[in-house]
Amino acid sequence: MNRRLVTSLIYFLLVLGAVVVLTPLAWMISTSLKEEGQVFLFPPRLIPDPVVWRNYPEALTVLPFKIYFQNSAIVSLSAIVGAVLSSSLVAFSFARLRWQGRDWMFLLVLATMMLPGQVTIIPQFLIFRSLGWLDTLLPLIVPYWGAGAFFVFLLRQFFMTIPGELDDAALIDGCSHLGIYWRIILPLSKPALAAVAIFTFQWSWNDFFHALVFLSSRENWTVALGLAAYRNTFGTTWNLLMAASVASILPLVLVFFFAQRYFIQGVVFTGLKG
């Protein structure tokens, strides 16, 4: 098999994979612009006729999505700050400091990645109930301030690529370990920090499970719960649901679009690429 045939086969498989991945997104956007009676026509029409733009303002005003977007933004931004600061501090300790039991403790942290999130939901619920935090946004924010194992691993791998001579020079100049972390390590780690920020934003913005468990009042709902509210006992208005879904993913698309360079660099430098 010559090289040109292999290359053509690779491109064909890549295009086929892209079509498979993008088809649900195309269907969602197409449905968001259709009238309700055209959603399940057979054969299906990918291009809506007519294009119903009013689905978007109608979908976002049937329920108070302005409040839901505001709550999701508060949760996501607070989670990003907490995840970046706490995870980078712990990763700095594992990567740049020497202390007894460091490697064993790092293995223990990695072992927690094996636990599914559902395992800890009952202890979390009991703790937050005792603190009086139920039906507030705090249970969705505070866990991100506890240095997630995946982010610690990702940042530690990146910090270890920074030359140790920088630390030695800073110590000779009288800089403390905290000063090295803040003035040297963080400025040199923007790609990895951006990757952590994007992952955190994606997970916290799309988090439906924890919002469903901890939130009960409609004024505290996030976007994920607002989308679920479209599905009621009288059926689902699919065109409006898809319009609200498209609007809900726009912040994710914009964040990835503007930060993709840092995100890709961070993933590559930390060795997480496929």
JOUR-V167823 format. One record per pair of residues at least 6 apart in sequence whose C-alpha atoms are under 7 Angstrom apart, sorted by the first residue. I is the first residue (numbers start at 0). J is the second residue. D is the distance in whole Angstrom. If there is no record, write none. Layout:
BEGIN
i->I j->J d->D
i->I j->J d->D
END
This chain:
BEGIN
i->26 j->45 d->7
i->27 j->241 d->6
i->28 j->241 d->7
i->28 j->245 d->7
i->29 j->45 d->6
i->29 j->46 d->6
i->29 j->47 d->6
i->30 j->38 d->6
i->30 j->238 d->5
i->30 j->241 d->6
i->31 j->54 d->7
i->31 j->238 d->5
i->31 j->239 d->6
i->31 j->241 d->5
i->31 j->242 d->4
i->32 j->47 d->6
i->32 j->50 d->5
i->32 j->51 d->5
i->32 j->52 d->6
i->32 j->54 d->7
i->32 j->238 d->7
i->33 j->47 d->5
i->33 j->50 d->6
i->33 j->51 d->6
i->33 j->238 d->6
i->34 j->51 d->6
i->34 j->238 d->7
i->35 j->238 d->6
i->38 j->238 d->7
i->54 j->239 d->6
i->54 j->242 d->6
i->55 j->242 d->5
i->55 j->243 d->7
i->58 j->239 d->5
i->58 j->240 d->7
i->58 j->242 d->6
i->58 j->243 d->6
i->59 j->243 d->6
i->64 j->225 d->7
i->66 j->218 d->7
i->67 j->220 d->6
i->67 j->221 d->4
i->67 j->222 d->5
i->67 j->225 d->7
i->68 j->221 d->7
i->68 j->222 d->6
i->70 j->219 d->7
i->70 j->220 d->7
i->70 j->221 d->6
i->71 j->204 d->6
i->71 j->221 d->5
i->71 j->222 d->6
i->74 j->136 d->7
i->74 j->139 d->7
i->74 j->140 d->6
i->74 j->203 d->7
i->75 j->200 d->5
i->75 j->203 d->5
i->75 j->204 d->6
i->77 j->140 d->6
i->78 j->140 d->5
i->78 j->143 d->5
i->78 j->144 d->7
i->78 j->199 d->7
i->79 j->196 d->5
i->79 j->199 d->6
i->79 j->200 d->6
i->81 j->143 d->6
i->81 j->144 d->4
i->82 j->143 d->5
i->82 j->144 d->5
i->82 j->146 d->6
i->83 j->192 d->6
i->83 j->195 d->7
i->83 j->196 d->7
i->85 j->144 d->6
i->85 j->145 d->6
i->85 j->146 d->5
i->86 j->146 d->4
i->86 j->147 d->6
i->86 j->150 d->6
i->86 j->151 d->5
i->87 j->151 d->7
i->87 j->154 d->6
i->89 j->146 d->7
i->89 j->151 d->6
i->90 j->151 d->5
i->90 j->152 d->7
i->90 j->154 d->6
i->90 j->155 d->5
i->91 j->155 d->7
i->91 j->158 d->7
i->91 j->180 d->7
i->93 j->101 d->6
i->93 j->105 d->7
i->93 j->155 d->7
i->94 j->155 d->5
i->94 j->158 d->6
i->94 j->159 d->6
i->108 j->148 d->6
i->109 j->148 d->6
i->111 j->148 d->7
i->112 j->148 d->6
i->112 j->149 d->7
i->127 j->133 d->6
i->127 j->138 d->7
i->132 j->138 d->7
i->133 j->213 d->6
i->133 j->214 d->7
i->134 j->213 d->6
i->134 j->214 d->4
i->134 j->215 d->6
i->134 j->216 d->7
i->135 j->214 d->7
i->135 j->219 d->7
i->138 j->213 d->7
i->139 j->209 d->7
i->139 j->210 d->7
i->150 j->195 d->6
i->153 j->269 d->6
i->154 j->191 d->6
i->156 j->269 d->5
i->157 j->191 d->7
i->157 j->268 d->6
i->157 j->269 d->5
i->166 j->179 d->7
i->169 j->179 d->7
i->190 j->261 d->4
i->190 j->262 d->6
i->190 j->264 d->6
i->190 j->265 d->4
i->191 j->265 d->4
i->193 j->261 d->6
i->193 j->262 d->6
i->194 j->261 d->7
i->194 j->262 d->5
i->194 j->265 d->6
i->194 j->266 d->7
i->201 j->251 d->7
i->205 j->223 d->6
i->206 j->223 d->7
i->207 j->223 d->5
i->207 j->224 d->6
i->211 j->224 d->7
i->214 j->220 d->6
i->222 j->247 d->7
i->226 j->240 d->7
i->226 j->243 d->7
i->226 j->244 d->7
i->229 j->235 d->6
i->229 j->240 d->6
i->266 j->272 d->6
END
